[in-house]
Amino acid sequence: MTDAGVLDLAQRAIAITMLISAPVLGVGLVVGLLVSVFQAATQIQEMTLTFVPKIVAVAAVLVLFGPWIMRSMVNFTSKLFCSLPNLVH
């Protein structure tokens, strides 16, 4: 396997990782920001208030985007396995 092949494979792996993690991380960030603004406005400093909404939102996003995430990972993995004979010389 050449250096260019390794770099291309690593680039594709990082790109798919960023793509499938973006919805979960984005929703977690937005919900965390909204909870922080709510806590600052109301001066409620309950620890569970920071975790429970984020957990619920991330779980909802995983349920909503789960099939797409799984399809993306399976497509990447199947393309990787199909290209294995071309990668090894």
Distance bins in CASP14 RR format, pairs under 12 A and 6 or more apart:
PFRMAT RR
TARGET T0000
AUTHOR 0000-0000-0000
RMODE 2
METHOD distances of the structure
MODEL  1
1 7 0 0 0 0 0 1 0 0 0 0 0
1 8 0 0 0 0 0 1 0 0 0 0 0
1 9 0 0 0 0 1 0 0 0 0 0 0
1 10 0 0 0 0 0 1 0 0 0 0 0
1 83 0 0 0 0 0 1 0 0 0 0 0
1 84 0 0 0 0 1 0 0 0 0 0 0
1 85 0 0 0 0 0 1 0 0 0 0 0
1 86 0 0 0 0 1 0 0 0 0 0 0
1 87 1 0 1 0 0 0 0 0 0 0 0
1 88 1 0 0 1 0 0 0 0 0 0 0
1 89 1 0 0 1 0 0 0 0 0 0 0
2 8 0 0 0 0 1 0 0 0 0 0 0
2 9 0 0 0 0 0 1 0 0 0 0 0
2 86 0 0 0 0 0 1 0 0 0 0 0
2 87 0 0 0 0 1 0 0 0 0 0 0
2 88 0 0 0 0 0 1 0 0 0 0 0
2 89 0 0 0 0 1 0 0 0 0 0 0
3 9 0 0 0 0 0 1 0 0 0 0 0
3 10 0 0 0 0 0 1 0 0 0 0 0
4 10 0 0 0 0 0 1 0 0 0 0 0
4 11 0 0 0 0 0 1 0 0 0 0 0
4 87 0 0 0 0 0 1 0 0 0 0 0
5 11 0 0 0 0 1 0 0 0 0 0 0
5 12 0 0 0 0 1 0 0 0 0 0 0
5 13 0 0 0 0 0 1 0 0 0 0 0
5 80 0 0 0 0 0 1 0 0 0 0 0
5 83 0 0 0 0 1 0 0 0 0 0 0
5 86 0 0 0 0 1 0 0 0 0 0 0
5 87 1 0 0 1 0 0 0 0 0 0 0
5 88 0 0 0 0 0 1 0 0 0 0 0
5 89 0 0 0 0 0 1 0 0 0 0 0
6 12 0 0 0 0 0 1 0 0 0 0 0
6 13 0 0 0 0 0 1 0 0 0 0 0
6 87 0 0 0 0 1 0 0 0 0 0 0
6 88 0 0 0 0 0 1 0 0 0 0 0
7 13 0 0 0 0 0 1 0 0 0 0 0
7 14 0 0 0 0 0 1 0 0 0 0 0
8 14 0 0 0 0 0 1 0 0 0 0 0
8 15 0 0 0 0 0 1 0 0 0 0 0
8 79 0 0 0 0 0 1 0 0 0 0 0
8 80 0 0 0 0 0 1 0 0 0 0 0
8 83 0 0 0 0 0 1 0 0 0 0 0
8 86 0 0 0 0 0 1 0 0 0 0 0
8 87 0 0 0 0 1 0 0 0 0 0 0
9 15 0 0 0 0 0 1 0 0 0 0 0
9 16 0 0 0 0 0 1 0 0 0 0 0
9 76 0 0 0 0 0 1 0 0 0 0 0
9 79 0 0 0 0 0 1 0 0 0 0 0
9 80 1 0 0 1 0 0 0 0 0 0 0
9 83 0 0 0 0 1 0 0 0 0 0 0
9 84 0 0 0 0 0 1 0 0 0 0 0
9 86 0 0 0 0 0 1 0 0 0 0 0
9 87 1 0 0 1 0 0 0 0 0 0 0
10 16 0 0 0 0 0 1 0 0 0 0 0
10 17 0 0 0 0 0 1 0 0 0 0 0
10 80 0 0 0 0 0 1 0 0 0 0 0
11 17 0 0 0 0 0 1 0 0 0 0 0
11 18 0 0 0 0 0 1 0 0 0 0 0
12 18 0 0 0 0 0 1 0 0 0 0 0
12 19 0 0 0 0 0 1 0 0 0 0 0
12 72 0 0 0 0 0 1 0 0 0 0 0
12 75 0 0 0 0 0 1 0 0 0 0 0
12 76 1 0 0 1 0 0 0 0 0 0 0
12 77 0 0 0 0 0 1 0 0 0 0 0
12 79 0 0 0 0 1 0 0 0 0 0 0
12 80 0 0 0 0 1 0 0 0 0 0 0
12 83 0 0 0 0 0 1 0 0 0 0 0
13 19 0 0 0 0 0 1 0 0 0 0 0
13 20 0 0 0 0 0 1 0 0 0 0 0
13 72 0 0 0 0 0 1 0 0 0 0 0
13 73 0 0 0 0 0 1 0 0 0 0 0
13 76 1 0 0 1 0 0 0 0 0 0 0
13 77 0 0 0 0 0 1 0 0 0 0 0
13 79 0 0 0 0 0 1 0 0 0 0 0
13 80 0 0 0 0 1 0 0 0 0 0 0
14 20 0 0 0 0 0 1 0 0 0 0 0
14 21 0 0 0 0 0 1 0 0 0 0 0
14 76 0 0 0 0 0 1 0 0 0 0 0
15 21 0 0 0 0 0 1 0 0 0 0 0
15 22 0 0 0 0 0 1 0 0 0 0 0
15 72 0 0 0 0 0 1 0 0 0 0 0
15 76 0 0 0 0 1 0 0 0 0 0 0
16 22 0 0 0 0 0 1 0 0 0 0 0
16 68 0 0 0 0 0 1 0 0 0 0 0
16 69 0 0 0 0 1 0 0 0 0 0 0
16 71 0 0 0 0 0 1 0 0 0 0 0
16 72 1 0 0 1 0 0 0 0 0 0 0
16 73 1 0 0 1 0 0 0 0 0 0 0
16 74 0 0 0 0 0 1 0 0 0 0 0
16 75 0 0 0 0 1 0 0 0 0 0 0
16 76 1 0 1 0 0 0 0 0 0 0 0
16 77 0 0 0 0 1 0 0 0 0 0 0
16 79 0 0 0 0 1 0 0 0 0 0 0
16 80 0 0 0 0 0 1 0 0 0 0 0
17 24 0 0 0 0 0 1 0 0 0 0 0
17 25 0 0 0 0 0 1 0 0 0 0 0
17 69 0 0 0 0 0 1 0 0 0 0 0
17 72 0 0 0 0 1 0 0 0 0 0 0
17 73 0 0 0 0 1 0 0 0 0 0 0
17 76 0 0 0 0 1 0 0 0 0 0 0
18 24 0 0 0 0 0 1 0 0 0 0 0
18 25 0 0 0 0 1 0 0 0 0 0 0
18 26 0 0 0 0 0 1 0 0 0 0 0
18 72 0 0 0 0 0 1 0 0 0 0 0
19 25 0 0 0 0 0 1 0 0 0 0 0
19 65 0 0 0 0 0 1 0 0 0 0 0
19 68 0 0 0 0 1 0 0 0 0 0 0
19 69 0 0 0 0 1 0 0 0 0 0 0
19 71 0 0 0 0 0 1 0 0 0 0 0
19 72 1 0 0 1 0 0 0 0 0 0 0
19 73 0 0 0 0 0 1 0 0 0 0 0
19 75 0 0 0 0 0 1 0 0 0 0 0
19 76 0 0 0 0 1 0 0 0 0 0 0
20 61 0 0 0 0 0 1 0 0 0 0 0
20 62 0 0 0 0 0 1 0 0 0 0 0
20 65 0 0 0 0 1 0 0 0 0 0 0
20 66 0 0 0 0 1 0 0 0 0 0 0
20 67 0 0 0 0 0 1 0 0 0 0 0
20 68 0 0 0 0 1 0 0 0 0 0 0
20 69 1 0 1 0 0 0 0 0 0 0 0
20 70 0 0 0 0 1 0 0 0 0 0 0
20 71 0 0 0 0 1 0 0 0 0 0 0
20 72 1 0 1 0 0 0 0 0 0 0 0
20 73 1 0 0 1 0 0 0 0 0 0 0
20 74 0 0 0 0 0 1 0 0 0 0 0
20 75 0 0 0 0 0 1 0 0 0 0 0
20 76 0 0 0 0 1 0 0 0 0 0 0
21 27 0 0 0 0 0 1 0 0 0 0 0
21 28 0 0 0 0 0 1 0 0 0 0 0
21 29 0 0 0 0 0 1 0 0 0 0 0
21 58 0 0 0 0 0 1 0 0 0 0 0
21 61 0 0 0 0 0 1 0 0 0 0 0
21 62 0 0 0 0 0 1 0 0 0 0 0
21 65 0 0 0 0 0 1 0 0 0 0 0
21 66 0 0 0 0 0 1 0 0 0 0 0
21 69 0 0 0 0 1 0 0 0 0 0 0
21 72 0 0 0 0 0 1 0 0 0 0 0
21 73 0 0 0 0 0 1 0 0 0 0 0
22 28 0 0 0 0 0 1 0 0 0 0 0
22 29 0 0 0 0 0 1 0 0 0 0 0
22 61 0 0 0 0 0 1 0 0 0 0 0
22 65 0 0 0 0 1 0 0 0 0 0 0
22 68 0 0 0 0 0 1 0 0 0 0 0
22 69 0 0 0 0 0 1 0 0 0 0 0
22 72 0 0 0 0 0 1 0 0 0 0 0
23 29 0 0 0 0 0 1 0 0 0 0 0
23 30 0 0 0 0 0 1 0 0 0 0 0
23 57 0 0 0 0 0 1 0 0 0 0 0
23 58 0 0 0 0 1 0 0 0 0 0 0
23 60 0 0 0 0 0 1 0 0 0 0 0
23 61 1 0 1 0 0 0 0 0 0 0 0
23 62 0 0 0 0 1 0 0 0 0 0 0
23 63 0 0 0 0 0 1 0 0 0 0 0
23 64 0 0 0 0 1 0 0 0 0 0 0
23 65 1 0 1 0 0 0 0 0 0 0 0
23 66 0 0 0 0 1 0 0 0 0 0 0
23 68 0 0 0 0 1 0 0 0 0 0 0
23 69 1 0 0 1 0 0 0 0 0 0 0
23 72 0 0 0 0 0 1 0 0 0 0 0
24 30 0 0 0 0 0 1 0 0 0 0 0
24 31 0 0 0 0 0 1 0 0 0 0 0
24 54 0 0 0 0 0 1 0 0 0 0 0
24 55 0 0 0 0 0 1 0 0 0 0 0
24 57 0 0 0 0 1 0 0 0 0 0 0
24 58 1 0 1 0 0 0 0 0 0 0 0
24 59 0 0 0 0 1 0 0 0 0 0 0
24 60 0 0 0 0 0 1 0 0 0 0 0
24 61 1 0 1 0 0 0 0 0 0 0 0
24 62 1 0 0 1 0 0 0 0 0 0 0
24 63 0 0 0 0 0 1 0 0 0 0 0
24 64 0 0 0 0 0 1 0 0 0 0 0
24 65 1 0 0 1 0 0 0 0 0 0 0
24 66 0 0 0 0 1 0 0 0 0 0 0
24 68 0 0 0 0 0 1 0 0 0 0 0
24 69 0 0 0 0 1 0 0 0 0 0 0
25 31 0 0 0 0 0 1 0 0 0 0 0
25 32 0 0 0 0 0 1 0 0 0 0 0
25 54 0 0 0 0 0 1 0 0 0 0 0
25 57 0 0 0 0 0 1 0 0 0 0 0
25 58 0 0 0 0 1 0 0 0 0 0 0
25 61 0 0 0 0 1 0 0 0 0 0 0
25 62 0 0 0 0 0 1 0 0 0 0 0
25 65 0 0 0 0 0 1 0 0 0 0 0
26 32 0 0 0 0 1 0 0 0 0 0 0
26 33 0 0 0 0 1 0 0 0 0 0 0
26 34 0 0 0 0 0 1 0 0 0 0 0
26 54 0 0 0 0 0 1 0 0 0 0 0
26 57 0 0 0 0 1 0 0 0 0 0 0
26 58 0 0 0 0 1 0 0 0 0 0 0
26 61 0 0 0 0 1 0 0 0 0 0 0
26 65 0 0 0 0 0 1 0 0 0 0 0
27 33 0 0 0 0 0 1 0 0 0 0 0
27 34 0 0 0 0 0 1 0 0 0 0 0
27 53 0 0 0 0 0 1 0 0 0 0 0
27 54 0 0 0 0 1 0 0 0 0 0 0
27 55 0 0 0 0 0 1 0 0 0 0 0
27 56 0 0 0 0 0 1 0 0 0 0 0
27 57 1 0 1 0 0 0 0 0 0 0 0
27 58 1 0 0 1 0 0 0 0 0 0 0
27 59 0 0 0 0 0 1 0 0 0 0 0
27 60 1 0 0 1 0 0 0 0 0 0 0
27 61 1 0 1 0 0 0 0 0 0 0 0
27 62 0 0 0 0 1 0 0 0 0 0 0
27 63 0 0 0 0 0 1 0 0 0 0 0
27 64 0 0 0 0 1 0 0 0 0 0 0
27 65 0 0 0 0 1 0 0 0 0 0 0
28 34 0 0 0 0 1 0 0 0 0 0 0
28 35 0 0 0 0 1 0 0 0 0 0 0
28 36 0 0 0 0 0 1 0 0 0 0 0
28 50 0 0 0 0 0 1 0 0 0 0 0
28 51 0 0 0 0 0 1 0 0 0 0 0
28 53 0 0 0 0 1 0 0 0 0 0 0
28 54 1 0 1 0 0 0 0 0 0 0 0
28 55 0 0 0 0 1 0 0 0 0 0 0
28 56 0 0 0 0 0 1 0 0 0 0 0
28 57 1 0 1 0 0 0 0 0 0 0 0
28 58 1 0 1 0 0 0 0 0 0 0 0
28 59 0 0 0 0 0 1 0 0 0 0 0
28 60 0 0 0 0 0 1 0 0 0 0 0
28 61 1 0 0 1 0 0 0 0 0 0 0
28 62 0 0 0 0 0 1 0 0 0 0 0
29 35 0 0 0 0 0 1 0 0 0 0 0
29 36 0 0 0 0 0 1 0 0 0 0 0
29 54 0 0 0 0 1 0 0 0 0 0 0
29 57 0 0 0 0 0 1 0 0 0 0 0
29 58 0 0 0 0 0 1 0 0 0 0 0
29 61 0 0 0 0 0 1 0 0 0 0 0
30 36 0 0 0 0 0 1 0 0 0 0 0
30 37 0 0 0 0 0 1 0 0 0 0 0
30 53 0 0 0 0 0 1 0 0 0 0 0
30 54 0 0 0 0 1 0 0 0 0 0 0
30 57 0 0 0 0 1 0 0 0 0 0 0
30 58 0 0 0 0 0 1 0 0 0 0 0
30 61 0 0 0 0 0 1 0 0 0 0 0
31 37 0 0 0 0 0 1 0 0 0 0 0
31 38 0 0 0 0 0 1 0 0 0 0 0
31 49 0 0 0 0 0 1 0 0 0 0 0
31 50 0 0 0 0 1 0 0 0 0 0 0
31 51 0 0 0 0 0 1 0 0 0 0 0
31 52 0 0 0 0 0 1 0 0 0 0 0
31 53 1 0 1 0 0 0 0 0 0 0 0
31 54 1 0 1 0 0 0 0 0 0 0 0
31 55 0 0 0 0 1 0 0 0 0 0 0
31 56 0 0 0 0 1 0 0 0 0 0 0
31 57 1 0 1 0 0 0 0 0 0 0 0
31 58 1 0 0 1 0 0 0 0 0 0 0
31 59 0 0 0 0 0 1 0 0 0 0 0
31 60 0 0 0 0 1 0 0 0 0 0 0
31 61 0 0 0 0 1 0 0 0 0 0 0
32 38 0 0 0 0 1 0 0 0 0 0 0
32 39 0 0 0 0 1 0 0 0 0 0 0
32 40 0 0 0 0 0 1 0 0 0 0 0
32 49 0 0 0 0 0 1 0 0 0 0 0
32 50 1 0 0 1 0 0 0 0 0 0 0
32 51 0 0 0 0 1 0 0 0 0 0 0
32 52 0 0 0 0 0 1 0 0 0 0 0
32 53 1 0 0 1 0 0 0 0 0 0 0
32 54 1 0 1 0 0 0 0 0 0 0 0
32 55 0 0 0 0 0 1 0 0 0 0 0
32 56 0 0 0 0 0 1 0 0 0 0 0
32 57 0 0 0 0 1 0 0 0 0 0 0
32 58 0 0 0 0 0 1 0 0 0 0 0
33 39 0 0 0 0 0 1 0 0 0 0 0
33 40 0 0 0 0 0 1 0 0 0 0 0
33 50 0 0 0 0 0 1 0 0 0 0 0
33 53 0 0 0 0 0 1 0 0 0 0 0
33 54 0 0 0 0 0 1 0 0 0 0 0
33 57 0 0 0 0 0 1 0 0 0 0 0
34 40 0 0 0 0 0 1 0 0 0 0 0
34 41 0 0 0 0 0 1 0 0 0 0 0
34 49 0 0 0 0 0 1 0 0 0 0 0
34 50 0 0 0 0 0 1 0 0 0 0 0
34 53 1 0 0 1 0 0 0 0 0 0 0
34 54 0 0 0 0 1 0 0 0 0 0 0
34 57 0 0 0 0 1 0 0 0 0 0 0
35 41 0 0 0 0 0 1 0 0 0 0 0
35 42 0 0 0 0 0 1 0 0 0 0 0
35 44 0 0 0 0 1 0 0 0 0 0 0
35 45 0 0 0 0 0 1 0 0 0 0 0
35 46 0 0 0 0 0 1 0 0 0 0 0
35 47 0 0 0 0 0 1 0 0 0 0 0
35 48 0 0 0 0 0 1 0 0 0 0 0
35 49 1 0 0 1 0 0 0 0 0 0 0
35 50 1 0 1 0 0 0 0 0 0 0 0
35 51 0 0 0 0 1 0 0 0 0 0 0
35 52 0 0 0 0 1 0 0 0 0 0 0
35 53 1 0 1 0 0 0 0 0 0 0 0
35 54 1 0 0 1 0 0 0 0 0 0 0
35 55 0 0 0 0 0 1 0 0 0 0 0
35 56 0 0 0 0 0 1 0 0 0 0 0
35 57 0 0 0 0 1 0 0 0 0 0 0
36 42 0 0 0 0 0 1 0 0 0 0 0
36 44 0 0 0 0 0 1 0 0 0 0 0
36 45 0 0 0 0 0 1 0 0 0 0 0
36 49 0 0 0 0 1 0 0 0 0 0 0
36 50 1 0 0 1 0 0 0 0 0 0 0
36 53 0 0 0 0 0 1 0 0 0 0 0
36 54 0 0 0 0 0 1 0 0 0 0 0
37 44 0 0 0 0 0 1 0 0 0 0 0
37 50 0 0 0 0 0 1 0 0 0 0 0
38 44 1 0 0 1 0 0 0 0 0 0 0
38 45 0 0 0 0 0 1 0 0 0 0 0
38 46 0 0 0 0 0 1 0 0 0 0 0
38 49 1 0 0 1 0 0 0 0 0 0 0
38 50 0 0 0 0 0 1 0 0 0 0 0
38 53 0 0 0 0 1 0 0 0 0 0 0
39 45 1 0 0 1 0 0 0 0 0 0 0
39 46 1 0 0 1 0 0 0 0 0 0 0
39 47 0 0 0 0 0 1 0 0 0 0 0
39 48 0 0 0 0 0 1 0 0 0 0 0
39 49 1 0 0 1 0 0 0 0 0 0 0
39 50 1 0 0 1 0 0 0 0 0 0 0
39 53 0 0 0 0 0 1 0 0 0 0 0
40 49 0 0 0 0 0 1 0 0 0 0 0
40 50 0 0 0 0 0 1 0 0 0 0 0
42 49 0 0 0 0 1 0 0 0 0 0 0
43 49 0 0 0 0 0 1 0 0 0 0 0
44 50 0 0 0 0 0 1 0 0 0 0 0
46 52 0 0 0 0 1 0 0 0 0 0 0
46 53 0 0 0 0 0 1 0 0 0 0 0
48 54 0 0 0 0 0 1 0 0 0 0 0
48 55 0 0 0 0 1 0 0 0 0 0 0
48 56 0 0 0 0 0 1 0 0 0 0 0
49 55 0 0 0 0 0 1 0 0 0 0 0
49 56 0 0 0 0 0 1 0 0 0 0 0
51 57 0 0 0 0 0 1 0 0 0 0 0
51 58 0 0 0 0 0 1 0 0 0 0 0
52 58 0 0 0 0 0 1 0 0 0 0 0
52 59 0 0 0 0 0 1 0 0 0 0 0
53 59 0 0 0 0 0 1 0 0 0 0 0
53 60 0 0 0 0 0 1 0 0 0 0 0
54 60 0 0 0 0 0 1 0 0 0 0 0
54 61 0 0 0 0 0 1 0 0 0 0 0
55 61 0 0 0 0 0 1 0 0 0 0 0
55 62 0 0 0 0 0 1 0 0 0 0 0
56 62 0 0 0 0 0 1 0 0 0 0 0
56 63 0 0 0 0 0 1 0 0 0 0 0
57 63 0 0 0 0 0 1 0 0 0 0 0
57 64 0 0 0 0 0 1 0 0 0 0 0
58 64 0 0 0 0 0 1 0 0 0 0 0
58 65 0 0 0 0 0 1 0 0 0 0 0
58 66 0 0 0 0 0 1 0 0 0 0 0
59 65 0 0 0 0 0 1 0 0 0 0 0
59 66 0 0 0 0 0 1 0 0 0 0 0
60 66 0 0 0 0 0 1 0 0 0 0 0
61 68 0 0 0 0 0 1 0 0 0 0 0
61 69 0 0 0 0 1 0 0 0 0 0 0
62 68 0 0 0 0 0 1 0 0 0 0 0
62 69 1 0 0 1 0 0 0 0 0 0 0
62 70 0 0 0 0 0 1 0 0 0 0 0
63 69 0 0 0 0 0 1 0 0 0 0 0
63 70 0 0 0 0 0 1 0 0 0 0 0
65 71 0 0 0 0 0 1 0 0 0 0 0
65 72 0 0 0 0 1 0 0 0 0 0 0
65 73 0 0 0 0 0 1 0 0 0 0 0
66 72 0 0 0 0 1 0 0 0 0 0 0
66 73 0 0 0 0 1 0 0 0 0 0 0
66 74 0 0 0 0 0 1 0 0 0 0 0
67 73 0 0 0 0 0 1 0 0 0 0 0
67 74 0 0 0 0 0 1 0 0 0 0 0
68 74 0 0 0 0 0 1 0 0 0 0 0
68 75 0 0 0 0 0 1 0 0 0 0 0
69 75 0 0 0 0 0 1 0 0 0 0 0
69 76 0 0 0 0 0 1 0 0 0 0 0
70 76 0 0 0 0 0 1 0 0 0 0 0
70 77 0 0 0 0 0 1 0 0 0 0 0
71 77 0 0 0 0 0 1 0 0 0 0 0
71 78 0 0 0 0 0 1 0 0 0 0 0
72 78 0 0 0 0 0 1 0 0 0 0 0
72 79 0 0 0 0 0 1 0 0 0 0 0
73 79 0 0 0 0 0 1 0 0 0 0 0
73 80 0 0 0 0 0 1 0 0 0 0 0
74 80 0 0 0 0 0 1 0 0 0 0 0
74 81 0 0 0 0 0 1 0 0 0 0 0
75 81 0 0 0 0 0 1 0 0 0 0 0
75 82 0 0 0 0 0 1 0 0 0 0 0
76 82 0 0 0 0 0 1 0 0 0 0 0
76 83 0 0 0 0 0 1 0 0 0 0 0
77 83 0 0 0 0 0 1 0 0 0 0 0
77 84 0 0 0 0 0 1 0 0 0 0 0
78 84 0 0 0 0 0 1 0 0 0 0 0
79 86 0 0 0 0 0 1 0 0 0 0 0
79 87 0 0 0 0 0 1 0 0 0 0 0
80 86 0 0 0 0 0 1 0 0 0 0 0
80 87 0 0 0 0 1 0 0 0 0 0 0
81 87 0 0 0 0 0 1 0 0 0 0 0
END
